[in-house]
Amino acid sequence: MRYALIGCGRVSPEHIRAAQTNGLEICALADCVPGQREENLGAFPGLADTPFYTDYREMLERERPALTAIATPSGLHAVMALDAIAAGSHVIIEKPIAMTLEDADRIAEAAAAKGAVVCNNLQNRFNPAVQELRRAVDAGRFGRILSAALQLRWHRGDDYYAQAAWRGTRALDGGAMMNQSIHGIDLVNWLLGGCPESIAAQKATLLRSIESEDIAVAALRFRTGALASLECMTIMYAGAQEETIQISGTQGMVRLGGSCAQEVEAWRFADSGPEEEAEMRRRYGASPESVYGHGHTLLYADVLAAIREGHAPLVDAAAGKQALAIVLGAYESAESGKTVAFSDAL
Ligand SMILES: NC(=O)c1ccc[n+]([C@@H]2O[C@H](COP(=O)([O-])OP(=O)(O)OC[C@H]3O[C@@H](n4cnc5c(N)ncnc54)[C@H](O)[C@@H]3O)[C@@H](O)[C@H]2O)c1
C-alpha cells in the first residue's frame, strides 16, 4: 500500500519504523523544512531515494498515497487531514486529532463521505500492560468501577520549548494536558467506557515562558457515576518523572506506573491472589525502552486491518474527539471557574 508521511520532525522515526515494519511502500515524504528529513530520518535504510516534497498538497496530488500519516504541529492536523482525505487517502493523525471539536467533526464527516479510515495516533492503548488491563475491565473483574487516577508528572525544560516556535502555543500545541497528557486522558476515558459527563479543572503556567499550561489538575465525572482525577504537569523535578494510572473498583484495583504507565505496579483482584500480581509484575515490569514503546507499529497494524476488513480502527475519529473534548472542557472550566458538562452526543 502506498504510504506518505507529512512532517519529518521528532516523532517521524516512529512512523517510518511502523510503516516499514508493516510492509508499507513509502512513496513520499513531505516537510516544509528540507533539512528535517536528513536530521531525523537520515539513519533509515531505503529512504534516500524516496521522493521528498516541501509542499504537502503537491505531494498528495502527484503521489496519491492510499494512507497518509500527519506528524506536523498539532494546529495543522485538521487542514492537512482534510486535504489528505479529499485526495482519496486514509489518514493516521498524530495526537491531538485537531485543536477544536468543530474541526474533529469536519474530519469525521469528510472521512465518512469518502469511506476513509481515520485513526488518531493515541498509541499507548497498544502498550501490553494497558491491553492486559483492558482485558480485566472487559471481563468484569473490577466489579463496579468507582474511580480512576492519572498522574502525569514529566519534565520538559526551557530547551524543549525552544526546539520549535509552535511548542507551548495555544493555537498550535497547548500545554501539559493537550500535548503530553492526552494519551493518559484517553486511556482513563477508554478504560472507563468512554462516557464523560462533566469536568472541573484548574491550570497554571508556573515555570515555563509559554502561553499554555505547564500544570493542571481536573476532576472528571463519568455517566456511570465513576470519578477520575487528572494531574498533568511537565515541570516535575527531572529526577522524579512518572506516569501512573490507577483503576479502582468494588472487586479490584490495578496501578500502572513507570515513565509512561507501561509497568504493572499493583494488580489486586478479589478473584485471585498474590501469585497473579507477582506474575503480572514479572510480565509487565520495568522496561528500558523509550516512552514511545512499540505503540506506533501496533497502531499501524490495526489501521491496516481496519482498511482491509472495512471496519473502524481501535482509535478512531470519535475516540480522538472524546480525548480532545476532555482537554478542551478542562481548559474551559479552568478559565471560567465553572464545571463544564459534555454534550450527550459526545
Ligand atoms: N504519539 C506520540 O507519542 C507523539 C510524540 C511526539 C509528538 N507527537 C505529535 O506529533 C506532532 C509532531 O511533533 P514533533 O515532536 O515531531 O514536532 P517537530 O516540530 O519535531 O516536527 C514537526 C515537523 O512538521 C514540519 N512542518 C511544519 N509545518 C509544516 C507544513 N506546513 N508542511 C509540512 N511540514 C510542516 C516541521 O518542519 C517539522 O519538521 C505533534 O502533533 C505532536 O503532538 C506525538
Ligand as a Chemical Component Dictionary entry (heavy atoms), coordinates in Angstrom:
data_LIG
# 
_chem_comp.id                   LIG 
_chem_comp.type                 NON-POLYMER 
_chem_comp.pdbx_formal_charge   0 
_chem_comp.three_letter_code    LIG 
# 
loop_
_chem_comp_atom.comp_id 
_chem_comp_atom.atom_id 
_chem_comp_atom.alt_atom_id 
_chem_comp_atom.type_symbol 
_chem_comp_atom.charge 
_chem_comp_atom.model_Cartn_x 
_chem_comp_atom.model_Cartn_y 
_chem_comp_atom.model_Cartn_z 
_chem_comp_atom.pdbx_ordinal 
LIG N1  N1  N 0  2.143 9.967  19.610 1  
LIG C1  C1  C 0  3.159 10.421 20.310 2  
LIG O1  O1  O 0  3.604 9.808  21.283 3  
LIG C2  C2  C 0  3.783 11.720 19.911 4  
LIG C3  C3  C 0  5.088 12.031 20.317 5  
LIG C4  C4  C 0  5.654 13.259 19.897 6  
LIG C5  C5  C 0  4.898 14.127 19.126 7  
LIG N2  N2  N 1  3.618 13.787 18.773 8  
LIG C6  C6  C 0  2.800 14.719 17.947 9  
LIG O2  O2  O 0  3.361 14.741 16.648 10 
LIG C7  C7  C 0  3.283 16.039 16.089 11 
LIG C8  C8  C 0  4.694 16.499 15.700 12 
LIG O3  O3  O 0  5.501 16.550 16.865 13 
LIG P1  P1  P 0  7.096 16.576 16.758 14 
LIG O4  O4  O 0  7.598 16.455 18.139 15 
LIG O5  O5  O -1 7.558 15.591 15.733 16 
LIG O6  O6  O 0  7.305 18.066 16.215 17 
LIG P2  P2  P 0  8.512 18.659 15.363 18 
LIG O7  O7  O 0  8.423 20.135 15.472 19 
LIG O8  O8  O 0  9.780 17.967 15.732 20 
LIG O9  O9  O 0  8.123 18.209 13.882 21 
LIG C9  C9  C 0  7.074 18.805 13.142 22 
LIG C10 C10 C 0  7.511 18.843 11.686 23 
LIG O10 O10 O 0  6.441 19.379 10.895 24 
LIG C11 C11 C 0  7.032 20.209 9.911  25 
LIG N3  N3  N 0  6.026 21.141 9.388  26 
LIG C12 C12 C 0  5.560 22.275 9.975  27 
LIG N4  N4  N 0  4.686 22.882 9.156  28 
LIG C13 C13 C 0  4.607 22.133 8.039  29 
LIG C14 C14 C 0  3.910 22.282 6.804  30 
LIG N5  N5  N 0  3.067 23.321 6.589  31 
LIG N6  N6  N 0  4.082 21.338 5.849  32 
LIG C15 C15 C 0  4.926 20.301 6.064  33 
LIG N7  N7  N 0  5.634 20.128 7.190  34 
LIG C16 C16 C 0  5.470 21.030 8.179  35 
LIG C17 C17 C 0  8.184 20.887 10.628 36 
LIG O11 O11 O 0  9.141 21.422 9.730  37 
LIG C18 C18 C 0  8.729 19.741 11.462 38 
LIG O12 O12 O 0  9.743 19.016 10.799 39 
LIG C19 C19 C 0  2.600 16.900 17.146 40 
LIG O13 O13 O 0  1.219 16.980 16.849 41 
LIG C20 C20 C 0  2.797 16.146 18.443 42 
LIG O14 O14 O 0  1.750 16.360 19.370 43 
LIG C21 C21 C 0  3.070 12.612 19.148 44 
# 
loop_
_chem_comp_bond.comp_id 
_chem_comp_bond.atom_id_1 
_chem_comp_bond.atom_id_2 
_chem_comp_bond.value_order 
_chem_comp_bond.pdbx_ordinal 
LIG N1  C1  SING 1  
LIG C1  O1  DOUB 2  
LIG C1  C2  SING 3  
LIG C2  C3  SING 4  
LIG C2  C21 DOUB 5  
LIG C3  C4  DOUB 6  
LIG C4  C5  SING 7  
LIG C5  N2  DOUB 8  
LIG N2  C6  SING 9  
LIG N2  C21 SING 10 
LIG C6  O2  SING 11 
LIG C6  C20 SING 12 
LIG O2  C7  SING 13 
LIG C7  C8  SING 14 
LIG C7  C19 SING 15 
LIG C8  O3  SING 16 
LIG O3  P1  SING 17 
LIG P1  O4  DOUB 18 
LIG P1  O5  SING 19 
LIG P1  O6  SING 20 
LIG O6  P2  SING 21 
LIG P2  O7  DOUB 22 
LIG P2  O8  SING 23 
LIG P2  O9  SING 24 
LIG O9  C9  SING 25 
LIG C9  C10 SING 26 
LIG C10 O10 SING 27 
LIG C10 C18 SING 28 
LIG O10 C11 SING 29 
LIG C11 N3  SING 30 
LIG C11 C17 SING 31 
LIG N3  C12 SING 32 
LIG N3  C16 SING 33 
LIG C12 N4  DOUB 34 
LIG N4  C13 SING 35 
LIG C13 C14 SING 36 
LIG C13 C16 DOUB 37 
LIG C14 N5  SING 38 
LIG C14 N6  DOUB 39 
LIG N6  C15 SING 40 
LIG C15 N7  DOUB 41 
LIG N7  C16 SING 42 
LIG C17 O11 SING 43 
LIG C17 C18 SING 44 
LIG C18 O12 SING 45 
LIG C19 O13 SING 46 
LIG C19 C20 SING 47 
LIG C20 O14 SING 48 
# 
